[in-house]
């Protein structure tokens, strides 16, 4: 299992519309191959910065199957107009859990 962590800087004043767009786009993630869940987190220090954390079975499920799907195009159609700049995306995996 891997986590996609996308850092999303949103145009100031567009935060509420962006959050609504993510909520509308959630079903596109849910029906995608290998997607196990997602969360949207808002940065406390920089309120126009968000972190989209998506749980995938594999990097391939995200980077190949989702990225080349109509669902990804819908995600970008809904959320893309609110981006202040291109998202930064990394993948992580849990190596230890302490509490």
PyMOL commands that set and color helices and strands:
alter all, ss='L'
color gray80, all
select helices_A, chain A and resi 15-30+59-66+70-82
alter helices_A, ss='H'
color red, helices_A
select strands_A, chain A and resi 2-9+35-42+49-56+88-92
alter strands_A, ss='S'
color yellow, strands_A
deselect
rebuild
show_as cartoon
